[in-house]
Amino acid sequence: MRSSLNQLIRLLLISISLSVFNAQAADKPSRQQERDELRAFLKQTIAESSSFTDKFEAEVWLVSQSARLRRYIKDHEHRLSLLKAIHREAKKASLNPDIVLAVIQIESAFDNYAISRVGAQGLMQVMPFWKDEIGRPEDNLTHIDTNLSYGCRILQYYIQREKGKGGLSMALARYNGSYPRTVYTEKVMNAWKGRWDTGP
Protein backbone atom coordinates (compact mmCIF):
# COMPACT_ATOMS: atom_id res chain seq x y z
CA MET A 1 0.00 0.00 0.00
CA ARG A 2 2.80 2.41 1.00
CA SER A 3 4.73 1.48 -2.15
CA SER A 4 1.72 2.29 -4.33
CA LEU A 5 1.23 5.60 -2.54
CA ASN A 6 4.89 6.55 -3.00
CA GLN A 7 4.68 5.67 -6.67
CA LEU A 8 1.58 7.82 -7.08
CA ILE A 9 3.30 10.76 -5.37
CA ARG A 10 6.31 10.39 -7.67
CA LEU A 11 4.06 10.38 -10.73
CA LEU A 12 2.27 13.51 -9.51
CA LEU A 13 5.57 15.32 -8.92
CA ILE A 14 6.79 14.38 -12.40
CA SER A 15 3.53 15.61 -13.89
CA ILE A 16 3.75 18.94 -12.05
CA SER A 17 7.39 19.41 -13.09
CA LEU A 18 6.52 18.77 -16.73
CA SER A 19 3.65 21.27 -16.55
CA VAL A 20 5.93 23.98 -15.13
CA PHE A 21 8.60 23.23 -17.75
CA ASN A 22 6.09 23.39 -20.59
CA ALA A 23 4.65 26.69 -19.28
CA GLN A 24 8.12 28.24 -19.12
CA ALA A 25 8.98 26.96 -22.59
CA ALA A 26 5.74 28.37 -24.00
CA ASP A 27 6.47 31.75 -22.41
CA LYS A 28 9.86 32.12 -24.13
CA PRO A 29 8.50 32.69 -27.65
CA SER A 30 5.97 35.12 -26.19
CA ARG A 31 8.71 37.17 -24.54
CA GLN A 32 10.84 37.11 -27.66
CA GLN A 33 7.87 38.17 -29.76
CA GLU A 34 7.18 41.04 -27.33
CA ARG A 35 10.80 42.17 -27.59
CA ASP A 36 10.72 42.00 -31.40
CA GLU A 37 7.49 43.99 -31.54
CA LEU A 38 8.79 46.65 -29.15
CA ARG A 39 12.03 46.96 -31.13
CA ALA A 40 10.04 47.58 -34.33
CA PHE A 41 7.78 50.08 -32.55
CA LEU A 42 10.75 52.06 -31.20
CA LYS A 43 12.41 52.17 -34.62
CA GLN A 44 9.21 53.51 -36.13
CA THR A 45 8.48 56.19 -33.54
CA ILE A 46 11.65 57.28 -31.75
CA ALA A 47 12.76 59.81 -34.38
CA GLU A 48 9.43 61.61 -34.69
CA SER A 49 9.39 65.30 -33.77
CA SER A 50 6.55 67.43 -32.50
CA SER A 51 5.72 70.38 -30.28
CA PHE A 52 2.75 71.66 -28.33
CA THR A 53 -0.40 71.45 -30.39
CA ASP A 54 -2.50 73.43 -27.90
CA LYS A 55 -0.36 76.16 -26.33
CA PHE A 56 -3.03 77.40 -23.95
CA GLU A 57 -3.63 73.91 -22.58
CA ALA A 58 0.11 73.37 -22.25
CA GLU A 59 0.67 76.65 -20.40
CA VAL A 60 -2.11 75.91 -17.92
CA TRP A 61 -0.59 72.48 -17.33
CA LEU A 62 2.91 73.94 -16.88
CA VAL A 63 1.78 76.43 -14.23
CA SER A 64 -0.12 73.75 -12.33
CA GLN A 65 2.62 71.13 -12.39
CA SER A 66 5.50 73.52 -11.75
CA ALA A 67 4.31 74.08 -8.18
CA ARG A 68 4.05 70.31 -7.60
CA LEU A 69 7.50 69.64 -9.04
CA ARG A 70 9.20 72.24 -6.82
CA ARG A 71 9.68 69.57 -4.16
CA TYR A 72 12.06 67.73 -6.49
CA ILE A 73 13.55 70.55 -8.60
CA LYS A 74 14.17 73.93 -7.00
CA ASP A 75 15.41 75.85 -10.03
CA HIS A 76 12.46 77.48 -11.79
CA GLU A 77 13.93 77.46 -15.30
CA HIS A 78 15.09 73.86 -15.10
CA ARG A 79 11.69 72.86 -13.76
CA LEU A 80 9.82 74.50 -16.64
CA SER A 81 12.25 73.14 -19.21
CA LEU A 82 11.76 69.60 -17.90
CA LEU A 83 7.98 69.95 -17.77
CA LYS A 84 7.90 71.18 -21.38
CA ALA A 85 9.94 68.15 -22.46
CA ILE A 86 7.70 65.76 -20.51
CA HIS A 87 4.54 67.33 -21.96
CA ARG A 88 5.95 67.21 -25.50
CA GLU A 89 7.13 63.58 -25.40
CA ALA A 90 4.01 62.38 -23.60
CA LYS A 91 1.73 63.98 -26.19
CA LYS A 92 3.82 62.58 -29.06
CA ALA A 93 3.25 59.13 -27.58
CA SER A 94 -0.47 59.77 -26.90
CA LEU A 95 0.14 59.52 -23.15
CA ASN A 96 -1.29 61.50 -20.27
CA PRO A 97 1.68 63.66 -19.15
CA ASP A 98 0.45 63.40 -15.55
CA ILE A 99 1.01 59.63 -15.71
CA VAL A 100 4.50 60.18 -17.11
CA LEU A 101 5.31 62.46 -14.17
CA ALA A 102 4.14 59.76 -11.77
CA VAL A 103 6.30 57.15 -13.53
CA ILE A 104 9.35 59.42 -13.31
CA GLN A 105 8.75 60.09 -9.62
CA ILE A 106 8.75 56.37 -8.85
CA GLU A 107 11.51 55.41 -11.29
CA SER A 108 14.13 58.08 -10.57
CA ALA A 109 12.71 60.84 -8.35
CA PHE A 110 13.51 63.19 -11.27
CA ASP A 111 17.24 62.41 -11.28
CA ASN A 112 18.24 62.25 -14.95
CA TYR A 113 21.57 60.64 -13.96
CA ALA A 114 19.95 57.83 -11.97
CA ILE A 115 21.23 54.31 -12.70
CA SER A 116 19.53 51.26 -11.23
CA ARG A 117 21.28 48.14 -9.94
CA VAL A 118 20.41 46.39 -13.22
CA GLY A 119 21.73 49.26 -15.36
CA ALA A 120 18.52 51.13 -16.26
CA GLN A 121 19.30 54.79 -16.88
CA GLY A 122 17.84 58.24 -16.58
CA LEU A 123 14.51 59.77 -15.67
CA MET A 124 12.36 56.88 -16.92
CA GLN A 125 14.98 54.18 -16.21
CA VAL A 126 15.41 52.88 -19.75
CA MET A 127 17.56 49.79 -20.29
CA PRO A 128 20.55 50.71 -22.52
CA PHE A 129 20.32 47.58 -24.69
CA TRP A 130 17.42 49.24 -26.52
CA LYS A 131 19.86 51.67 -28.15
CA ASP A 132 21.60 48.80 -29.95
CA GLU A 133 18.32 47.00 -30.63
CA ILE A 134 17.06 49.90 -32.74
CA GLY A 135 20.41 50.87 -34.25
CA ARG A 136 21.03 54.04 -32.22
CA PRO A 137 24.06 53.14 -30.05
CA GLU A 138 25.15 56.79 -29.88
CA ASP A 139 22.04 57.86 -27.95
CA ASN A 140 22.68 59.15 -24.42
CA LEU A 141 19.98 57.96 -22.02
CA THR A 142 20.96 60.49 -19.36
CA HIS A 143 20.00 63.20 -21.86
CA ILE A 144 16.54 64.32 -20.81
CA ASP A 145 14.85 64.50 -24.23
CA THR A 146 16.35 61.19 -25.35
CA ASN A 147 15.34 59.36 -22.19
CA LEU A 148 11.81 60.74 -22.28
CA SER A 149 11.45 59.78 -25.93
CA TYR A 150 12.46 56.18 -25.25
CA GLY A 151 10.50 55.87 -22.02
CA CYS A 152 7.27 57.35 -23.39
CA ARG A 153 7.37 55.20 -26.52
CA ILE A 154 8.02 52.04 -24.51
CA LEU A 155 5.11 52.84 -22.21
CA GLN A 156 2.93 53.66 -25.23
CA TYR A 157 3.74 50.26 -26.72
CA TYR A 158 2.72 48.43 -23.55
CA ILE A 159 -0.49 50.44 -23.20
CA GLN A 160 -1.42 49.50 -26.77
CA ARG A 161 -0.51 45.88 -26.06
CA GLU A 162 -2.73 45.78 -22.95
CA LYS A 163 -5.68 47.60 -24.52
CA GLY A 164 -8.81 45.57 -23.83
CA LYS A 165 -6.82 43.28 -21.50
CA GLY A 166 -5.06 44.45 -18.36
CA GLY A 167 -5.24 48.14 -19.24
CA LEU A 168 -2.94 50.76 -17.74
CA SER A 169 -2.31 48.66 -14.64
CA MET A 170 -0.69 45.78 -16.53
CA ALA A 171 0.99 48.14 -19.02
CA LEU A 172 2.81 49.80 -16.11
CA ALA A 173 3.78 46.41 -14.70
CA ARG A 174 5.23 45.41 -18.09
CA TYR A 175 7.09 48.71 -18.34
CA ASN A 176 8.73 48.03 -15.00
CA GLY A 177 9.39 44.37 -15.78
CA SER A 178 7.30 43.23 -12.81
CA TYR A 179 4.33 41.81 -14.76
CA PRO A 180 1.93 40.39 -13.53
CA ARG A 181 2.65 41.78 -10.05
CA THR A 182 1.00 45.11 -9.26
CA VAL A 183 3.18 46.60 -6.48
CA TYR A 184 4.90 48.97 -8.91
CA THR A 185 1.59 49.85 -10.58
CA GLU A 186 0.08 50.77 -7.23
CA LYS A 187 3.04 53.05 -6.44
CA VAL A 188 2.66 54.88 -9.75
CA MET A 189 -1.11 55.19 -9.43
CA ASN A 190 -0.79 56.52 -5.88
CA ALA A 191 1.77 59.09 -7.05
CA TRP A 192 -0.49 60.08 -9.93
CA LYS A 193 -3.63 60.50 -7.84
CA GLY A 194 -1.82 61.92 -4.83
CA ARG A 195 0.32 64.54 -6.59
CA TRP A 196 0.19 64.80 -10.38
CA ASP A 197 -3.41 64.31 -11.52
CA THR A 198 -4.71 67.52 -13.11
CA GLY A 199 -8.03 66.03 -14.14
CA PRO A 200 -9.48 65.19 -17.58
C-alpha positions as CSV (number, residue, x, y, z in Angstrom):
1,M,0.0,0.0,0.0
2,R,2.8,2.4,1.0
3,S,4.7,1.5,-2.2
4,S,1.7,2.3,-4.3
5,L,1.2,5.6,-2.5
6,N,4.9,6.5,-3.0
7,Q,4.7,5.7,-6.7
8,L,1.6,7.8,-7.1
9,I,3.3,10.8,-5.4
10,R,6.3,10.4,-7.7
11,L,4.1,10.4,-10.7
12,L,2.3,13.5,-9.5
13,L,5.6,15.3,-8.9
14,I,6.8,14.4,-12.4
15,S,3.5,15.6,-13.9
16,I,3.7,18.9,-12.1
17,S,7.4,19.4,-13.1
18,L,6.5,18.8,-16.7
19,S,3.7,21.3,-16.6
20,V,5.9,24.0,-15.1
21,F,8.6,23.2,-17.7
22,N,6.1,23.4,-20.6
23,A,4.6,26.7,-19.3
24,Q,8.1,28.2,-19.1
25,A,9.0,27.0,-22.6
26,A,5.7,28.4,-24.0
27,D,6.5,31.8,-22.4
28,K,9.9,32.1,-24.1
29,P,8.5,32.7,-27.7
30,S,6.0,35.1,-26.2
31,R,8.7,37.2,-24.5
32,Q,10.8,37.1,-27.7
33,Q,7.9,38.2,-29.8
34,E,7.2,41.0,-27.3
35,R,10.8,42.2,-27.6
36,D,10.7,42.0,-31.4
37,E,7.5,44.0,-31.5
38,L,8.8,46.6,-29.1
39,R,12.0,47.0,-31.1
40,A,10.0,47.6,-34.3
41,F,7.8,50.1,-32.5
42,L,10.7,52.1,-31.2
43,K,12.4,52.2,-34.6
44,Q,9.2,53.5,-36.1
45,T,8.5,56.2,-33.5
46,I,11.7,57.3,-31.7
47,A,12.8,59.8,-34.4
48,E,9.4,61.6,-34.7
49,S,9.4,65.3,-33.8
50,S,6.6,67.4,-32.5
51,S,5.7,70.4,-30.3
52,F,2.8,71.7,-28.3
53,T,-0.4,71.5,-30.4
54,D,-2.5,73.4,-27.9
55,K,-0.4,76.2,-26.3
56,F,-3.0,77.4,-23.9
57,E,-3.6,73.9,-22.6
58,A,0.1,73.4,-22.3
59,E,0.7,76.7,-20.4
60,V,-2.1,75.9,-17.9
61,W,-0.6,72.5,-17.3
62,L,2.9,73.9,-16.9
63,V,1.8,76.4,-14.2
64,S,-0.1,73.7,-12.3
65,Q,2.6,71.1,-12.4
66,S,5.5,73.5,-11.7
67,A,4.3,74.1,-8.2
68,R,4.0,70.3,-7.6
69,L,7.5,69.6,-9.0
70,R,9.2,72.2,-6.8
71,R,9.7,69.6,-4.2
72,Y,12.1,67.7,-6.5
73,I,13.5,70.6,-8.6
74,K,14.2,73.9,-7.0
75,D,15.4,75.8,-10.0
76,H,12.5,77.5,-11.8
77,E,13.9,77.5,-15.3
78,H,15.1,73.9,-15.1
79,R,11.7,72.9,-13.8
80,L,9.8,74.5,-16.6
81,S,12.3,73.1,-19.2
82,L,11.8,69.6,-17.9
83,L,8.0,70.0,-17.8
84,K,7.9,71.2,-21.4
85,A,9.9,68.2,-22.5
86,I,7.7,65.8,-20.5
87,H,4.5,67.3,-22.0
88,R,6.0,67.2,-25.5
89,E,7.1,63.6,-25.4
90,A,4.0,62.4,-23.6
91,K,1.7,64.0,-26.2
92,K,3.8,62.6,-29.1
93,A,3.3,59.1,-27.6
94,S,-0.5,59.8,-26.9
95,L,0.1,59.5,-23.2
96,N,-1.3,61.5,-20.3
97,P,1.7,63.7,-19.2
98,D,0.5,63.4,-15.6
99,I,1.0,59.6,-15.7
100,V,4.5,60.2,-17.1
101,L,5.3,62.5,-14.2
102,A,4.1,59.8,-11.8
103,V,6.3,57.2,-13.5
104,I,9.4,59.4,-13.3
105,Q,8.7,60.1,-9.6
106,I,8.8,56.4,-8.8
107,E,11.5,55.4,-11.3
108,S,14.1,58.1,-10.6
109,A,12.7,60.8,-8.4
110,F,13.5,63.2,-11.3
111,D,17.2,62.4,-11.3
112,N,18.2,62.2,-14.9
113,Y,21.6,60.6,-14.0
114,A,20.0,57.8,-12.0
115,I,21.2,54.3,-12.7
116,S,19.5,51.3,-11.2
117,R,21.3,48.1,-9.9
118,V,20.4,46.4,-13.2
119,G,21.7,49.3,-15.4
120,A,18.5,51.1,-16.3
121,Q,19.3,54.8,-16.9
122,G,17.8,58.2,-16.6
123,L,14.5,59.8,-15.7
124,M,12.4,56.9,-16.9
125,Q,15.0,54.2,-16.2
126,V,15.4,52.9,-19.7
127,M,17.6,49.8,-20.3
128,P,20.6,50.7,-22.5
129,F,20.3,47.6,-24.7
130,W,17.4,49.2,-26.5
131,K,19.9,51.7,-28.2
132,D,21.6,48.8,-29.9
133,E,18.3,47.0,-30.6
134,I,17.1,49.9,-32.7
135,G,20.4,50.9,-34.2
136,R,21.0,54.0,-32.2
137,P,24.1,53.1,-30.0
138,E,25.2,56.8,-29.9
139,D,22.0,57.9,-27.9
140,N,22.7,59.1,-24.4
141,L,20.0,58.0,-22.0
142,T,21.0,60.5,-19.4
143,H,20.0,63.2,-21.9
144,I,16.5,64.3,-20.8
145,D,14.9,64.5,-24.2
146,T,16.3,61.2,-25.4
147,N,15.3,59.4,-22.2
148,L,11.8,60.7,-22.3
149,S,11.4,59.8,-25.9
150,Y,12.5,56.2,-25.2
151,G,10.5,55.9,-22.0
152,C,7.3,57.3,-23.4
153,R,7.4,55.2,-26.5
154,I,8.0,52.0,-24.5
155,L,5.1,52.8,-22.2
156,Q,2.9,53.7,-25.2
157,Y,3.7,50.3,-26.7
158,Y,2.7,48.4,-23.6
159,I,-0.5,50.4,-23.2
160,Q,-1.4,49.5,-26.8
161,R,-0.5,45.9,-26.1
162,E,-2.7,45.8,-23.0
163,K,-5.7,47.6,-24.5
164,G,-8.8,45.6,-23.8
165,K,-6.8,43.3,-21.5
166,G,-5.1,44.5,-18.4
167,G,-5.2,48.1,-19.2
168,L,-2.9,50.8,-17.7
169,S,-2.3,48.7,-14.6
170,M,-0.7,45.8,-16.5
171,A,1.0,48.1,-19.0
172,L,2.8,49.8,-16.1
173,A,3.8,46.4,-14.7
174,R,5.2,45.4,-18.1
175,Y,7.1,48.7,-18.3
176,N,8.7,48.0,-15.0
177,G,9.4,44.4,-15.8
178,S,7.3,43.2,-12.8
179,Y,4.3,41.8,-14.8
180,P,1.9,40.4,-13.5
181,R,2.6,41.8,-10.0
182,T,1.0,45.1,-9.3
183,V,3.2,46.6,-6.5
184,Y,4.9,49.0,-8.9
185,T,1.6,49.8,-10.6
186,E,0.1,50.8,-7.2
187,K,3.0,53.1,-6.4
188,V,2.7,54.9,-9.8
189,M,-1.1,55.2,-9.4
190,N,-0.8,56.5,-5.9
191,A,1.8,59.1,-7.0
192,W,-0.5,60.1,-9.9
193,K,-3.6,60.5,-7.8
194,G,-1.8,61.9,-4.8
195,R,0.3,64.5,-6.6
196,W,0.2,64.8,-10.4
197,D,-3.4,64.3,-11.5
198,T,-4.7,67.5,-13.1
199,G,-8.0,66.0,-14.1
200,P,-9.5,65.2,-17.6
